[in-house]
Amino acid sequence: MSSAGSSTTIDPSSFSCSAADQQIVLTIRLSASIPGTAEVTSEIDGNTGDTSTVSAGFEKQADGSWLSSAPESSQTLCEDLGTGKHSIGALDANGQVITQGTFTINP
């Protein structure tokens, strides 16, 4: 489920803990219709994280959308999350999913 124009991508969407460490890029794009003053909360595997305004956590793009992109080490994700299917995304001030994506960590 996602708000129109919002998306979450994880590249690559599947990786192995037994492989060499690689960079995983987690990207969340929010629709231009979401105001910069709106509050959003990060979420991973159903656990909420930090809450901030869109303008504090995302960069406004030329098309008006908001972008947050963060590289992570595959080994760090393996240590922090463990193997299996995981989800990451953003929630609005009411706790409703704005956007969510999934990725798989293999042994």
Buried (B, 14 or more C-beta within 10 A) or exposed (E): EBBEBBBBBBEEEEBBBEEEEEEBEBBBBBBBEBEEEBBBBBBBEEEEEEEEEBEEBBEBEEEEBBEBEEEBEBBEBBEEBEEEEBBBBBBBEEEEBBBBBBBBBEE
